[in-house]
Amino acid sequence: MTAKLSDFYVTKVMTALYTLATINDSNNFYYVSSPITRSTLEDAIDYIADTAGSVKAVVGRRTALAPITKFAGYRVGVGATESAGYPVPVPSTLEEIKRTGWFGMYYGANFIDEQ
């Protein structure tokens, strides 16, 4: 019963968020259909920030957002590319991922997963 209620409310919230994001145009919405990589995610966040002014949150299914935990705790050094650079750990993010299995913020955006 609790799972059904949870699914019902998650669906209502996601529908409301989608409706709000697409009322006027797609400036507040960015759809990614391929697996999420660091560059894809950062490009999406940059696009929304450029067109809408800021990114309040990234919302998605936990299974779709889960690959972000593989790179959210690391940064590529200044001047290096993702493929050629050595990742630099971000201790606070790594600790959060180890402690909770998730992260709350990446690249200035809050992350909300629907479980």
C-alpha positions, 0 to 999 in steps of 0.5 A: 500500500505504501509503495502504491501511494509513493508511486502515485505521488512521485508520478504527480510531482514529476508530471507537475514538474514537467508541466511547469518546465514546458509551459512557455518553451523548453528553456527550463527543460533538457532531455538526455536520452543517452547514458549520462557522462560528465560532459553530457551532464555539464553541457546540459546544466550549462545550457539551462543556466545560459537560457534560463538564468540558473539551474534549480535542480536536476530531476530524474529516475535514480537508475538514470542518475546513478552513473553520476556517482561514478564521477561526481566525487572527482574533478578533472584538473584545470586545463586537462580533458576528461579522457587525458586528465588525472581525476582529482578527488573531492573528499566531501562528495566522496564521503557523502556518496560512501555514507548515503550512496548518493550525492546532493549537488554536482556542478552547482545543481541540486539532484532529486531522484525519484525512488 
